[in-house]
């Protein structure tokens, strides 16, 4: 069995990458890796190896443990329609739903759902595999996403994204007590292992030539025990921007398996904060605003999913 790591999977740990593609326990998959049955670019690797975009992962022994490809067992997910007219459709994407397929050939993506819900979208945009889609949310991130149903609407939105006119707001629960509102302007690029990271600057210059400008603003909503609920606005749309930026300033998002703490206790300055698991990454696209074809400014919102509100309420009680 072979898989190729996509750009969105860069920085993902090898055992987690395989867990998403195979039916079997994490411990079984780790045993396969340790036994040398998993190759990365033709070479044996370790459990803690972080993938780069383009890495080829090969499972050489499928008989050692009862693990099989699991693409067919992923439950079907359905986005909720927030708004729809002849030009645009605004959706509330559930956590766990991939926006569009990768080279792995995943099915039941949001792009697949769109082609069934509005077949005319297949001829919209620049790429058929993501017809009508101009931006994405990570698989485990929920919330508002817009797609264009006509090429006129597609170009209209594309220009607004290019000019950074579209307003995107998220809700995030992070480790530590964030005392004041702020802005993060660290450029984002790749580390040596392919993971997207926020780098420091040298004065006004970017740290690395290939880094890209990234701007994230955040507002403190509430302090809850050792955690902070934030409203986050991104002025640029870099891959993993919010996750990388908040982790870089010492406030990773709860449930973030890539950028979050790896141990049971997170050390933040002189404080020791307990690492907890909300069951998913606590990041939700709560508001999206753009101009329609008539030039009118419109804002669309998706409420925090019940699983996240329940978790917040439990934190307040305990």
Backbone bond lengths (Angstrom), bond angles and torsions (degrees), N, CA, C in turn:
res aa  C-N    CA-C-N  psi(-1)  N-CA   C-N-CA  omega(-1)  CA-C   N-CA-C  phi
1 X - - - 1.461 - - 1.524 109.36 -
2 X 1.321 116.10 136.17 1.458 121.09 -179.49 1.522 110.88 -128.96
3 X 1.331 115.50 144.11 1.463 122.18 173.55 1.526 108.08 -138.90
4 X 1.325 116.43 150.49 1.467 121.39 176.17 1.523 108.90 -115.89
5 X 1.321 117.21 127.24 1.467 121.83 -179.23 1.524 110.12 -70.25
6 X 1.338 115.55 128.92 1.455 121.29 177.94 1.525 110.71 -86.50
7 X 1.333 115.78 171.24 1.467 120.45 179.16 1.523 111.14 -58.88
8 X 1.333 116.81 -38.43 1.466 120.55 -179.36 1.518 112.43 -68.97
9 X 1.351 117.10 -15.43 1.460 121.27 -179.02 1.526 112.19 -101.53
10 X 1.328 117.04 0.25 1.461 120.68 178.31 1.523 109.27 -61.16
11 X 1.320 116.37 132.93 1.452 121.13 -178.60 1.516 113.25 91.53
12 X 1.340 117.47 -5.67 1.462 120.63 178.86 1.522 109.48 -77.57
13 X 1.334 115.38 139.38 1.451 119.59 -179.92 1.524 109.86 -71.48
14 X 1.340 116.92 144.97 1.460 122.37 -172.73 1.523 112.41 -58.15
15 X 1.338 118.54 -44.33 1.464 119.48 -177.35 1.528 111.57 -66.49
16 X 1.350 117.58 -35.18 1.467 120.22 177.55 1.529 110.18 -69.64
17 X 1.324 117.03 -40.07 1.463 122.00 178.24 1.527 110.05 -56.05
18 X 1.354 116.54 -44.95 1.458 120.27 -178.45 1.521 112.02 -73.81
19 X 1.334 116.85 -33.29 1.457 119.99 179.48 1.522 111.05 -61.42
20 X 1.337 117.46 -34.31 1.460 121.39 179.50 1.529 112.11 -73.33
21 X 1.343 117.56 -14.85 1.456 120.79 -175.06 1.520 113.82 -113.36
22 X 1.325 115.88 -9.90 1.457 119.88 -176.74 1.522 110.91 -126.84
23 X 1.319 115.71 144.28 1.443 120.29 174.75 1.523 107.55 -87.51
24 X 1.287 117.87 113.11 1.458 123.17 -176.87 1.501 109.13 164.18
25 X 1.310 117.55 163.43 1.455 120.76 -177.35 1.521 110.45 -76.12
26 X 1.340 115.11 158.73 1.466 119.99 177.22 1.525 110.27 -60.63
27 X 1.338 117.38 -36.50 1.471 120.45 -178.75 1.525 111.15 -66.23
28 X 1.347 117.26 -37.70 1.464 120.19 176.43 1.514 111.08 -61.77
29 X 1.322 115.26 -44.75 1.462 119.96 -177.99 1.525 110.77 -66.59
30 X 1.334 116.60 -38.90 1.467 119.50 177.01 1.527 111.14 -61.52
31 X 1.338 116.56 -38.48 1.467 120.06 178.72 1.520 110.66 -63.50
32 X 1.335 116.26 -39.40 1.462 120.24 177.05 1.523 111.33 -61.01
33 X 1.338 115.48 -44.51 1.467 119.70 -179.44 1.525 110.38 -64.00
34 X 1.337 116.48 -46.71 1.470 120.87 -178.56 1.519 112.01 -64.79
35 X 1.347 116.37 -28.24 1.465 120.50 179.76 1.529 112.27 -80.16
36 X 1.334 116.67 -3.63 1.458 120.34 179.29 1.509 114.01 83.68
37 X 1.359 116.43 15.26 1.465 120.63 -178.86 1.518 112.98 -86.09
38 X 1.334 116.32 -3.62 1.469 120.83 178.98 1.525 108.35 -118.22
39 X 1.321 116.00 124.60 1.458 121.31 179.70 1.516 110.58 -112.46
40 X 1.315 116.21 143.81 1.462 121.59 171.96 1.519 107.02 -117.68
41 X 1.326 115.56 115.42 1.465 121.48 -175.58 1.524 111.52 55.59
42 X 1.345 115.10 38.28 1.455 121.06 175.52 1.512 115.54 84.90
43 X 1.327 118.41 1.72 1.464 121.40 -178.19 1.524 110.32 -123.16
44 X 1.335 116.00 144.96 1.456 121.14 176.49 1.522 109.58 -61.33
45 X 1.322 116.01 145.79 1.453 119.78 -175.76 1.522 109.93 -131.23
46 X 1.335 115.50 -177.11 1.460 121.38 179.75 1.518 109.77 -111.47
47 X 1.319 116.12 162.69 1.459 122.68 179.55 1.518 111.04 -57.38
48 X 1.321 116.60 -38.40 1.462 121.84 -173.29 1.526 113.33 -91.78
49 X 1.324 117.27 16.18 1.462 120.26 178.54 1.525 109.44 -71.59
50 X 1.340 116.83 134.64 1.458 121.90 177.90 1.526 108.73 -100.85
51 X 1.317 116.03 126.67 1.460 122.05 -174.21 1.528 112.89 -75.59
52 X 1.317 115.18 152.65 1.456 122.72 171.22 1.523 108.04 -111.23
53 X 1.322 116.32 156.94 1.450 120.47 176.67 1.524 109.76 -58.75
54 X 1.339 116.69 130.32 1.454 120.88 179.72 1.508 114.51 95.32
55 X 1.336 118.23 -10.92 1.460 120.77 177.14 1.533 109.82 -62.00
56 X 1.319 116.23 136.25 1.466 121.64 178.27 1.525 108.72 -101.79
57 X 1.325 115.54 120.40 1.462 121.91 -179.29 1.524 108.45 -103.86
58 X 1.334 116.73 128.54 1.460 121.89 -177.38 1.524 110.28 -124.55
59 X 1.329 116.44 129.42 1.456 122.34 172.71 1.518 106.49 -99.15
60 X 1.337 117.38 112.11 1.461 121.22 -172.64 1.516 113.44 -89.32
61 X 1.341 117.55 -23.63 1.463 121.05 -176.48 1.518 109.46 -127.06
62 X 1.318 117.15 105.89 1.471 120.74 -179.79 1.524 111.95 -99.08
63 X 1.334 116.74 5.55 1.472 119.51 -178.42 1.513 112.77 -102.00
64 X 1.336 117.55 -16.36 1.469 120.13 -175.11 1.512 112.35 -65.47
65 X 1.320 116.74 -36.52 1.467 120.82 178.47 1.523 108.62 -137.71
66 X 1.327 117.73 153.79 1.472 120.12 -176.11 1.517 112.72 -77.77
67 X 1.326 117.20 67.09 1.460 120.07 176.71 1.516 109.22 -117.91
68 X 1.313 115.89 134.16 1.458 121.46 -179.24 1.510 108.62 -131.93
69 X 1.318 115.76 164.89 1.452 118.71 178.05 1.526 110.27 -58.68
70 X 1.343 114.61 137.40 1.461 119.04 -171.32 1.514 113.87 -113.12
71 X 1.328 118.62 15.69 1.458 119.73 -176.27 1.524 112.18 -59.01
72 X 1.338 116.36 -32.78 1.460 119.33 -174.76 1.519 113.63 -81.07
73 X 1.345 117.90 -9.47 1.456 119.10 -175.20 1.523 112.80 -100.96
74 X 1.322 117.87 -4.57 1.461 119.40 178.54 1.531 109.46 -67.06
75 X 1.327 117.88 128.21 1.466 119.82 -177.56 1.524 111.39 -64.59
76 X 1.322 115.54 148.65 1.451 120.68 178.87 1.520 109.97 -71.06
77 X 1.329 116.47 137.04 1.454 122.05 177.61 1.517 108.50 -120.92
78 X 1.312 115.91 148.79 1.458 120.64 -177.38 1.523 109.86 -131.36
79 X 1.342 118.30 127.63 1.463 120.06 175.40 1.522 110.83 -74.66
80 X 1.319 116.77 154.55 1.466 121.78 174.62 1.518 108.67 -95.17
81 X 1.324 116.83 137.37 1.462 121.37 179.07 1.529 108.91 -83.72
82 X 1.325 116.64 119.12 1.465 122.42 177.94 1.526 110.24 -88.25
83 X 1.335 115.34 -40.48 1.477 121.16 -178.73 1.516 108.48 -156.59
84 X 1.325 115.23 144.96 1.464 119.41 175.86 1.517 110.15 -154.04
85 X 1.332 115.90 134.29 1.456 121.12 169.43 1.530 107.63 -138.76
86 X 1.316 117.88 -162.21 1.463 120.46 -176.54 1.522 112.88 -70.19
87 X 1.336 117.42 -17.28 1.471 121.00 -174.04 1.522 114.58 -109.42
88 X 1.320 117.19 -36.16 1.464 120.91 -173.65 1.523 110.82 -131.94
89 X 1.329 115.12 155.50 1.457 121.22 167.56 1.523 107.24 -134.57
90 X 1.327 115.67 128.43 1.466 121.88 -179.29 1.521 107.27 -112.15
91 X 1.334 116.18 127.37 1.455 121.70 -172.57 1.523 112.07 -122.64
92 X 1.317 115.16 155.38 1.463 122.81 169.50 1.521 106.05 -104.84
93 X 1.333 116.29 101.14 1.466 121.50 -177.16 1.530 110.32 -78.31
94 X 1.328 117.59 130.98 1.464 119.23 177.28 1.523 111.60 -77.69
95 X 1.316 117.14 152.71 1.460 121.15 173.97 1.524 108.92 -63.02
96 X 1.322 116.22 141.17 1.450 121.08 -179.80 1.511 113.82 97.66
97 X 1.330 117.40 -9.98 1.463 121.04 -178.67 1.526 109.87 -97.68
98 X 1.325 115.94 123.47 1.456 121.44 177.38 1.530 109.02 -75.00
99 X 1.336 117.67 138.76 1.460 120.35 -177.55 1.528 111.01 -69.72
100 X 1.327 117.55 -46.73 1.463 120.19 176.97 1.514 109.86 -148.55
101 X 1.308 116.17 161.63 1.453 121.50 -175.62 1.530 111.85 -68.13
102 X 1.316 115.40 157.70 1.461 122.52 173.94 1.532 106.83 -116.88
103 X 1.311 116.50 -165.73 1.465 119.60 178.80 1.524 112.10 -66.89
104 X 1.342 116.56 -12.31 1.453 119.70 178.86 1.526 112.07 -74.68
105 X 1.339 116.72 -11.70 1.451 120.58 177.65 1.513 114.32 72.50
106 X 1.339 117.31 33.87 1.459 120.26 -179.77 1.532 111.04 -60.95
107 X 1.315 115.06 151.15 1.462 120.99 177.04 1.522 108.98 -116.59
108 X 1.333 115.77 174.62 1.466 121.71 179.03 1.526 111.65 60.09
109 X 1.331 116.61 36.84 1.459 120.85 175.48 1.527 109.52 -85.18
110 X 1.315 115.63 170.26 1.460 119.71 176.10 1.527 110.38 -62.75
111 X 1.322 117.26 -36.16 1.467 120.74 177.63 1.527 110.76 -62.77
112 X 1.333 117.63 -39.47 1.464 121.08 176.55 1.522 110.79 -62.73
113 X 1.344 115.32 -43.32 1.465 119.50 -179.94 1.523 110.90 -62.19
114 X 1.329 116.72 -40.94 1.460 120.89 -179.62 1.525 111.42 -61.82
115 X 1.332 117.33 -39.93 1.464 120.37 -178.08 1.529 111.75 -66.81
116 X 1.325 116.15 -27.62 1.466 119.92 176.81 1.522 109.96 -81.38
117 X 1.325 116.85 -43.23 1.461 121.54 -176.65 1.525 112.29 -69.17
118 X 1.321 116.66 -40.44 1.479 120.50 178.62 1.533 107.98 -138.76
119 X 1.322 118.28 86.01 1.472 123.36 -174.48 1.527 113.94 -55.43
120 X 1.333 117.17 -26.73 1.467 119.83 -178.89 1.522 112.63 -63.41
121 X 1.324 116.78 -16.69 1.467 120.31 -176.23 1.525 111.88 -70.72
122 X 1.339 117.73 -17.41 1.468 121.00 -177.39 1.527 112.63 -59.73
123 X 1.322 117.30 -25.99 1.473 120.51 -178.39 1.532 112.33 -96.95
124 X 1.340 117.45 9.60 1.469 121.75 -174.96 1.524 110.75 -101.25
125 X 1.310 116.09 135.05 1.457 120.44 173.11 1.512 113.82 96.31
126 X 1.337 115.24 -165.74 1.455 121.71 -171.86 1.524 113.91 -103.16
127 X 1.346 116.62 -16.80 1.462 120.71 -176.67 1.525 109.66 -138.20
128 X 1.326 117.12 128.23 1.462 120.31 -176.52 1.521 112.69 -65.47
129 X 1.339 117.36 -33.02 1.458 118.98 -175.99 1.529 112.35 -69.28
130 X 1.347 117.22 -16.66 1.461 120.84 175.64 1.534 109.67 -133.77
131 X 1.327 115.24 45.54 1.460 121.67 -175.95 1.522 111.89 -53.86
132 X 1.337 115.61 125.90 1.457 121.59 177.41 1.514 115.34 81.78
133 X 1.311 117.66 -10.95 1.472 122.07 -174.25 1.528 109.99 -93.83
134 X 1.331 116.79 129.18 1.467 121.45 -179.17 1.527 113.16 -112.20
135 X 1.318 117.94 -18.07 1.466 119.90 178.65 1.513 107.52 -145.48
136 X 1.313 116.28 167.90 1.457 119.12 -176.09 1.518 110.99 -137.90
137 X 1.310 114.71 163.70 1.454 122.98 170.51 1.522 107.37 -119.98
138 X 1.315 117.07 143.62 1.460 119.44 176.10 1.524 109.77 -56.45
139 X 1.317 115.80 152.57 1.464 120.64 -175.08 1.523 112.62 -51.05
140 X 1.317 118.09 -44.34 1.464 120.73 -175.03 1.530 113.64 -87.04
141 X 1.327 116.84 0.99 1.467 121.54 178.02 1.527 108.58 -96.04
142 X 1.317 116.67 135.63 1.459 121.87 -179.96 1.526 110.40 -104.19
143 X 1.355 115.42 171.45 1.447 119.41 169.91 1.510 116.61 121.42
144 X 1.352 114.74 -162.84 1.460 122.65 -168.40 1.529 112.48 -73.62
145 X 1.328 114.25 134.64 1.463 121.48 175.82 1.523 107.46 -147.28
146 X 1.342 116.67 139.49 1.472 120.87 -179.42 1.523 109.96 -113.16
147 X 1.326 115.84 144.75 1.458 121.94 173.43 1.526 108.30 -131.53
148 X 1.323 116.20 152.07 1.472 121.79 179.70 1.521 109.51 -96.28
149 X 1.332 115.96 140.06 1.467 121.34 -179.75 1.518 112.60 -101.04
150 X 1.333 116.74 -8.59 1.468 121.34 176.58 1.521 108.18 -134.99
151 X 1.313 116.96 157.88 1.462 120.06 179.00 1.524 111.56 -67.67
152 X 1.313 117.51 -31.13 1.459 119.95 175.62 1.525 110.54 -62.47
153 X 1.323 116.15 -45.23 1.464 120.87 178.68 1.530 110.65 -66.71
154 X 1.333 117.04 -36.58 1.461 121.63 178.87 1.527 110.89 -60.64
155 X 1.334 116.65 -48.99 1.464 120.54 -179.95 1.522 111.31 -66.42
156 X 1.341 116.12 -34.24 1.467 121.16 178.57 1.532 110.14 -63.63
157 X 1.330 116.76 -45.24 1.467 120.62 178.21 1.527 111.38 -70.00
158 X 1.323 116.26 -39.99 1.461 120.34 -179.16 1.520 111.34 -58.01
159 X 1.321 116.95 -41.26 1.454 121.00 178.56 1.523 111.37 -64.32
160 X 1.332 116.58 -39.70 1.465 120.22 179.33 1.533 111.41 -67.27
161 X 1.323 116.56 -37.42 1.466 119.31 175.43 1.534 109.63 -65.09
162 X 1.323 116.91 -42.63 1.466 121.42 -179.49 1.519 111.68 -61.58
163 X 1.330 116.60 -39.92 1.454 121.49 -178.85 1.528 112.73 -86.47
164 X 1.313 117.11 2.97 1.473 123.31 -179.87 1.523 111.73 59.10
165 X 1.316 115.60 37.55 1.460 120.35 -179.91 1.525 112.04 -90.21
166 X 1.300 116.91 -26.16 1.463 120.51 -179.25 1.525 109.35 -71.44
167 X 1.315 115.58 134.17 1.458 121.61 -176.77 1.526 109.58 -102.20
168 X 1.330 115.99 121.53 1.463 121.49 -179.14 1.527 109.18 -120.36
169 X 1.333 116.00 123.53 1.462 121.07 -178.48 1.526 109.93 -123.78
170 X 1.321 114.95 138.91 1.460 121.46 -177.33 1.530 110.04 -125.64
171 X 1.315 114.89 161.01 1.462 121.87 171.27 1.522 107.44 -114.86
172 X 1.333 116.65 131.26 1.459 120.90 -178.05 1.530 110.10 -139.08
173 X 1.319 115.81 143.47 1.461 121.66 172.71 1.511 106.94 -111.12
174 X 1.339 116.73 122.31 1.460 121.19 -172.05 1.522 111.19 -122.30
175 X 1.315 115.12 161.66 1.463 121.17 176.39 1.520 110.59 -73.98
176 X 1.319 115.40 143.00 1.453 121.61 175.74 1.516 113.23 89.27
177 X 1.318 116.07 165.79 1.461 122.55 179.40 1.527 109.53 -96.95
178 X 1.331 115.57 107.64 1.463 121.13 177.59 1.524 107.10 -84.62
179 X 1.312 117.20 115.19 1.466 121.47 -170.20 1.525 113.91 -82.66
180 X 1.331 117.86 -25.13 1.469 119.18 -175.51 1.519 110.45 -148.79
181 X 1.338 115.01 161.59 1.457 120.93 176.34 1.528 110.07 -66.98
182 X 1.321 116.40 156.47 1.461 117.31 -178.04 1.514 113.60 -163.17
183 X 1.328 114.71 -179.67 1.463 122.98 179.32 1.521 108.60 -136.99
184 X 1.326 115.87 136.47 1.467 121.82 178.92 1.525 107.76 -113.72
185 X 1.325 116.52 125.72 1.468 120.60 -177.15 1.530 112.01 -122.45
186 X 1.311 117.49 21.08 1.462 120.65 179.65 1.529 110.38 -66.87
187 X 1.340 117.74 130.36 1.468 119.88 176.99 1.532 110.31 -63.95
188 X 1.313 116.87 150.49 1.460 121.40 -179.30 1.521 109.64 -114.28
189 X 1.318 114.91 131.61 1.461 121.77 177.06 1.506 109.01 -147.77
190 X 1.302 116.57 -160.22 1.465 120.68 -178.46 1.528 110.52 -108.06
191 X 1.300 114.47 145.48 1.452 120.07 171.89 1.530 108.64 -83.89
192 X 1.308 117.89 179.43 1.461 120.98 -178.16 1.520 112.04 -63.31
193 X 1.342 116.86 -28.86 1.463 119.58 -179.62 1.528 112.83 -89.30
194 X 1.343 117.12 6.19 1.456 120.86 176.00 1.510 115.52 93.72
195 X 1.313 117.62 -6.11 1.462 121.64 -178.83 1.527 110.20 -74.16
196 X 1.349 116.61 140.91 1.467 120.10 174.90 1.520 108.95 -73.74
197 X 1.333 116.49 127.66 1.460 120.96 -178.52 1.525 109.64 -139.05
198 X 1.321 115.26 158.42 1.456 121.57 175.55 1.520 108.78 -93.74
199 X 1.324 116.93 124.71 1.459 122.05 -177.24 1.532 110.81 -102.70
200 X 1.323 117.16 153.02 1.472 119.52 173.13 1.528 110.27 -71.70
201 X 1.335 115.66 173.07 1.459 121.49 178.33 1.528 110.03 -109.00
202 X 1.311 115.01 163.08 1.463 121.79 167.17 1.519 106.18 -109.83
203 X 1.326 116.97 92.40 1.451 120.25 -173.94 1.514 109.24 65.73
204 X 1.327 116.89 -123.07 1.459 121.15 178.04 1.526 112.23 -91.92
205 X 1.324 116.44 -4.67 1.455 120.35 -176.89 1.527 111.02 -89.03
206 X 1.320 115.58 150.13 1.455 120.25 174.94 1.523 109.24 -69.69
207 X 1.334 115.23 152.76 1.456 120.03 -178.05 1.524 111.29 -67.87
208 X 1.337 116.62 -42.39 1.455 121.42 178.30 1.529 109.41 -124.92
209 X 1.319 116.02 147.22 1.459 121.10 -174.45 1.522 112.04 -58.38
210 X 1.332 117.01 -39.05 1.465 120.73 -175.31 1.527 113.78 -86.37
211 X 1.323 118.20 0.79 1.466 120.66 175.66 1.526 109.80 -64.02
212 X 1.331 115.35 153.68 1.462 120.23 179.22 1.525 109.45 -118.32
213 X 1.310 115.26 143.05 1.464 121.07 179.83 1.529 109.31 -60.69
214 X 1.319 116.95 136.25 1.461 121.81 179.34 1.520 109.03 -143.18
215 X 1.321 116.40 134.29 1.462 121.16 -178.11 1.530 109.10 -130.77
216 X 1.316 115.91 123.21 1.459 122.44 179.62 1.522 109.16 -129.13
217 X 1.330 116.85 127.01 1.460 121.12 175.68 1.531 109.32 -111.42
218 X 1.317 116.33 145.52 1.464 118.95 179.92 1.523 110.68 -139.00
219 X 1.310 114.24 149.42 1.461 122.23 179.69 1.522 108.35 -128.37
220 X 1.310 116.12 132.38 1.460 120.69 -179.12 1.528 109.17 -77.43
221 X 1.322 115.79 124.01 1.461 121.43 177.89 1.519 110.78 -93.76
222 X 1.340 115.25 -47.14 1.462 118.68 -175.91 1.528 109.11 -163.44
223 X 1.333 115.71 145.31 1.459 121.97 171.58 1.522 107.64 -97.89
224 X 1.327 115.98 126.50 1.463 121.28 -179.16 1.522 108.14 -126.38
225 X 1.328 115.07 105.10 1.468 121.03 -176.46 1.529 109.62 55.30
226 X 1.345 117.76 -120.43 1.466 120.76 -178.29 1.532 112.26 -97.33
227 X 1.325 116.41 20.77 1.457 120.51 -175.11 1.528 110.18 -130.51
228 X 1.331 115.97 164.72 1.467 121.05 -178.53 1.518 109.88 -131.63
229 X 1.328 114.95 131.70 1.453 121.00 174.94 1.520 107.64 -92.54
230 X 1.325 116.90 126.30 1.467 121.90 -174.39 1.524 111.23 -123.12
231 X 1.343 115.49 148.48 1.445 122.35 161.67 1.525 105.93 -98.58
232 X 1.311 116.51 127.81 1.465 121.12 -174.29 1.522 109.28 -122.25
233 X 1.336 115.60 133.68 1.466 121.05 176.64 1.519 108.57 -120.64
234 X 1.326 116.64 130.25 1.468 119.43 177.02 1.523 109.29 -106.74
235 X 1.326 115.52 130.07 1.460 121.59 178.88 1.515 111.18 -94.64
236 X 1.337 116.70 -11.81 1.461 122.87 174.60 1.521 107.02 -129.23
237 X 1.313 116.93 164.18 1.455 119.82 -175.56 1.511 113.08 -120.23
238 X 1.315 117.93 60.81 1.462 121.48 179.94 1.531 110.92 -83.37
239 X 1.327 115.77 150.66 1.458 120.09 177.59 1.523 110.48 -58.88
240 X 1.332 116.45 129.69 1.473 123.23 178.45 1.527 112.67 59.84
241 X 1.330 117.82 24.85 1.466 120.76 -172.75 1.522 113.36 -56.27
242 X 1.326 117.71 -54.18 1.461 120.03 -177.09 1.516 110.21 -62.39
243 X 1.305 116.67 -44.67 1.471 121.52 -177.23 1.529 111.21 -62.67
244 X 1.338 116.16 -46.01 1.463 120.18 -178.86 1.524 111.40 -69.17
245 X 1.332 117.49 -41.24 1.459 121.19 -178.35 1.535 111.70 -65.71
246 X 1.323 117.05 -48.34 1.466 119.09 -178.19 1.529 111.28 -66.23
247 X 1.322 117.26 -36.60 1.459 119.88 176.28 1.525 110.90 -65.20
248 X 1.339 116.28 -37.71 1.469 120.81 -177.47 1.522 112.31 -65.57
249 X 1.346 117.96 -29.16 1.468 120.40 179.80 1.529 111.52 -97.18
250 X 1.335 116.25 13.54 1.460 120.08 172.63 1.512 115.65 88.65
251 X 1.340 117.55 15.17 1.460 120.58 -179.26 1.534 110.46 -131.93
252 X 1.340 117.40 66.92 1.466 119.36 179.96 1.530 111.63 -64.00
253 X 1.321 115.37 157.01 1.459 121.56 -177.32 1.527 110.24 -80.61
254 X 1.316 116.37 139.45 1.451 120.66 176.64 1.529 110.39 -59.51
255 X 1.310 116.49 136.43 1.453 121.34 177.58 1.513 115.29 80.75
256 X 1.329 117.97 3.41 1.459 121.00 179.49 1.529 109.00 -81.20
257 X 1.327 116.16 107.05 1.462 120.67 -176.24 1.526 112.88 -74.27
258 X 1.320 117.73 -18.42 1.460 120.69 -177.74 1.524 112.37 -93.91
259 X 1.331 117.02 -44.93 1.465 120.87 -174.85 1.528 113.29 -107.09
260 X 1.313 117.00 -7.30 1.460 120.48 -177.25 1.520 112.51 -80.72
261 X 1.332 116.89 171.65 1.469 121.17 179.65 1.516 111.33 -64.31
262 X 1.333 116.20 147.00 1.462 121.51 -176.52 1.531 112.47 -98.42
263 X 1.337 117.22 -10.19 1.456 120.49 -177.66 1.522 110.44 -109.31
264 X 1.328 116.84 178.33 1.465 120.84 -176.41 1.525 112.66 -79.55
265 X 1.335 116.27 -18.05 1.472 121.11 178.18 1.520 108.49 -125.42
266 X 1.337 116.00 131.72 1.460 121.81 178.17 1.520 108.55 -103.94
267 X 1.328 116.70 124.17 1.463 121.76 -178.46 1.524 109.03 -93.06
268 X 1.327 115.93 114.55 1.461 122.49 -179.91 1.523 107.60 -119.92
269 X 1.336 115.19 103.68 1.467 121.44 -173.01 1.521 108.01 53.98
270 X 1.334 118.34 -119.39 1.464 119.90 -178.84 1.524 112.71 -95.57
271 X 1.305 116.35 2.26 1.458 120.84 -177.94 1.531 111.01 -96.79
272 X 1.335 113.45 148.36 1.456 120.89 174.05 1.528 107.15 -112.70
273 X 1.329 115.35 116.73 1.462 120.68 -176.01 1.523 108.96 -111.15
274 X 1.316 116.19 131.11 1.460 120.73 179.71 1.524 110.46 -69.14
275 X 1.322 116.43 131.83 1.462 121.57 176.22 1.519 108.89 -82.08
276 X 1.326 116.57 126.64 1.457 121.27 -176.08 1.535 109.35 -123.69
277 X 1.316 115.38 167.22 1.459 120.62 -177.56 1.522 110.35 -125.98
278 X 1.343 118.04 107.23 1.465 120.58 177.95 1.526 113.24 -79.63
279 X 1.330 117.69 2.21 1.457 121.08 179.18 1.518 114.29 93.15
280 X 1.330 117.21 -11.05 1.461 124.12 178.17 1.515 106.61 -168.03
281 X 1.317 117.68 171.88 1.456 119.34 175.20 1.529 109.07 -68.21
282 X 1.341 116.20 133.57 1.465 120.25 -178.92 1.528 109.20 -87.40
283 X 1.323 115.15 68.94 1.461 122.41 178.55 1.524 107.56 -140.48
284 X 1.335 115.74 127.50 1.466 121.24 -173.62 1.521 109.17 -140.61
285 X 1.333 116.40 130.20 1.467 121.83 175.64 1.520 107.42 -78.05
286 X 1.323 116.31 104.11 1.464 120.38 -170.28 1.521 114.08 -92.95
287 X 1.344 118.23 -31.18 1.467 121.19 -178.39 1.523 110.86 -143.18
288 X 1.324 115.26 143.16 1.455 121.42 175.89 1.525 107.97 -139.24
289 X 1.333 116.49 129.05 1.470 120.89 -177.27 1.520 110.01 -128.62
290 X 1.341 115.96 138.80 1.460 121.19 177.14 1.522 109.12 -158.35
291 X 1.332 115.93 170.65 1.469 121.19 177.92 1.529 109.29 -93.83
292 X 1.335 115.84 132.74 1.459 118.96 176.95 1.527 109.81 -79.73
293 X 1.301 116.94 -176.13 1.462 120.12 -175.40 1.522 113.40 -66.07
294 X 1.328 117.03 -18.51 1.467 121.26 176.25 1.529 112.13 -89.15
295 X 1.328 116.98 2.80 1.454 121.31 -179.94 1.513 114.37 82.18
296 X 1.329 116.25 7.18 1.468 120.11 -179.69 1.526 110.10 -84.27
297 X 1.329 115.25 136.86 1.459 121.62 -179.81 1.529 108.90 -81.39
298 X 1.318 116.27 125.93 1.466 120.88 -177.80 1.521 109.74 -128.63
299 X 1.324 116.25 140.45 1.466 122.42 178.66 1.523 109.39 -121.02
300 X 1.323 115.62 134.41 1.456 121.65 179.89 1.526 108.71 -123.89
301 X 1.326 115.77 139.38 1.459 120.55 -173.89 1.520 111.32 -127.55
302 X 1.322 115.24 149.27 1.456 122.16 173.71 1.522 107.62 -126.23
303 X 1.327 118.62 124.29 1.459 120.34 -179.58 1.525 111.44 -65.80
304 X 1.310 115.52 155.82 1.462 120.83 177.04 1.529 108.83 -59.96
305 X 1.321 119.14 131.12 1.465 120.74 -179.84 1.530 111.92 -57.66
306 X 1.314 115.95 152.16 1.461 121.56 -176.84 1.531 111.58 -57.80
307 X 1.327 117.13 -37.55 1.466 119.55 -179.00 1.527 111.33 -61.01
308 X 1.350 116.84 -35.32 1.464 119.96 -179.79 1.523 111.86 -80.30
309 X 1.343 118.03 -37.14 1.470 119.45 176.69 1.527 109.98 -66.79
310 X 1.329 116.89 -38.59 1.472 120.06 177.09 1.525 110.55 -61.84
311 X 1.331 116.12 -39.76 1.463 119.56 -179.91 1.522 110.99 -66.32
312 X 1.333 116.16 -42.29 1.468 120.13 176.73 1.524 111.18 -59.15
313 X 1.328 116.60 -45.73 1.468 120.70 -179.23 1.525 110.99 -62.83
314 X 1.335 116.25 -38.03 1.461 119.29 179.04 1.514 111.51 -67.31
315 X 1.339 117.04 -36.49 1.473 120.79 177.28 1.519 110.64 -62.55
316 X 1.326 116.28 -41.01 1.457 119.95 -178.14 1.522 111.85 -66.45
317 X 1.324 115.75 -33.36 1.466 120.48 -176.34 1.516 110.94 -78.55
318 X 1.326 117.18 -43.78 1.474 120.57 -174.59 1.519 112.67 -76.30
